[in-house]
Amino acid sequence: MKLGSPPAFLLNAAAVYGTAAGYCLSASLLSIINKWAVMRFPFPGSLTALQYATSALAVFLLGPGGAGLLDHDPLRAATLLRFIPAALCYYMSLFTNSELLLHANVDTFIVFRSAVPLLVAVGDTLFLRQPWPLPRTWAALALILGGAAAYVATDSHFELHAYGWAMAYLASMAVDFVYIKHVVMTVGLGTWGLVLYNNFEALLLYPVELLVTGEGSAAVASFRGGAAVAGVAAVEWRSLGTWLPVVLSCAFGLSISFFGFACRKNISATSFTVLGVVNKLLTVVINLVVWDRHASLAGTIALLTCIGGGIAYQQSLEKRPPPLDDQDPEEEETDTDQEEKKPLNPQENSLDVELGETRSTIDQSDK
């Protein structure tokens, strides 16, 4: 009996499970790899610029003008000008992400990443005309806040400087999420077009960051002197151990973009949310195994409480009422009309990138 090709449903299942596995692997390892990268290459602005360049160049090379494997919107001056605020928000969120990983452990990053919905829930209502959260959503947000407070209270590695970057990261992520969602709703770009514009314009901001922070001078001095300079640890510029994590950071940033968008296409928003939770738990486990500087048992429990609050928060959004639109309450609507007026689901449309989960993906919202 001659064996034929595998049934189509088996091929589809293999594709779905393969992309899900790729996304889990990329997202769970990305924070660990970013932490490793900034420890060996302590220049967060330059690291994020390399990530922007990798993602933007990959979209160019794989787009219509290159291999033709994906389609993206062309770069237009008018759209570039409209996108500047979004690129600035994106740049600040990824830069503060890298600074936080440089000055704090991965557990602290996960706690503050989990706390982002606290501010996004308010921003959605004030700026995107979403209704105020339901009581169950407020309860989930309270659980996240309680877990974050417990983590800070039990953090034996508490440093004011590190928590300053944590608060800056929290604020920039919240603004980024709300504004990027507004951009998605109004700018009219496709998925890969958003990735291209976001990373290309953020890369253009890199010289400004060098001047403002003085990172460029510190990097040049470190390269010439080979020793610790201006509070920056010595960098072995010619060592594979320095550049390997940097290359992996850029590669995994691009990987999470690809697998994240592939997952969004092939699985439901609820399934994507579950994957996001699995990613965080895997990150916690890997962090406990790899690093010796992590949270205590009480801090880990507080961290898991934040993740649990995040699960409850995402589930509560599934029954969220429609946006506050001006419509006749007595008007009959077809099923199609109701589907078109459905609010943007934060899991499906808020652009997050598990950046830190570095958002070289414009949103991998498990973000």
Secondary structure, 3 states (H helix, E strand, C coil): CCCCCCCHHHHHHHHHHHHHHHHHHHHHHHHHHHHHHHHHCCCHHHHHHHHHHHHHHHHHHHCCCCCCCCCCCCCCHHHHHHHHHHHHHHHHHHHHHHHHHHHCCHHHHHHHHHCHHHHHHHHHHHHCCCCCCCHHHHHHHHHHHHHHHHHHHHCCCCCHHHHHHHHHHHHHHHHHHHHHHHHHHHCCCCHHHHHHHHHHHHHHCHHHHHHHHCHHHHHHHHHHHCCCECCECCCCCCCHHHHHHHHHHHHHHHHHHHHHHHHHHHCCHHHHHHHHHHHHHHHHHHHHHHCCCCCCHHHHHHHHHHHHHHHHHHHHHHHCCCCCCCCCCCCCCCHHHHHHCCCCCHHHHCCECCCCCCCCCEECCCC
